[in-house]
Amino acid sequence: MAKGKKTGGRTKGTPNRDSGSVAQYLETMNCEPTHILADIAMGKALHCRLSFNDETGDFVEGKLAPTLDQRMTAAKTLLEYIAPKLKSVEHAPASGLKSFTLTVNTGEDG
């Protein structure tokens, strides 16, 4: 960078090639990952492959409800997209006083 100004490379917001191809593939498959995560978080039974039948060579399909642990993981994953992350800030008071930690929403990621 020259004097704090961007002089080359990709423009801001340009997606990586890999993430672009994944997004295109998901679109062709009519797959919305956020909808699937929301269904899991809500405990909706999902159509899936349950097992493999060695004799016939076919998958056994059916509906399976997510466990509580799976529901919590899906909810936490979705939460990252709608709620800002919080930062802890350590405050060092004047000598002789107790210190404390304050969690502040800065509106920034990370």
ABEGO torsion letter per residue (X at the ends): XBGGBBABEBBBGBBBAAAAAAAAAAAAAGBBAAAAAAAAAAGBBBBBBABBBAAAGBBBBBBBBBBAAAAAAAAAAAAAAABBBBBBBBBBBBBGBBBBBBBBBAGBBX
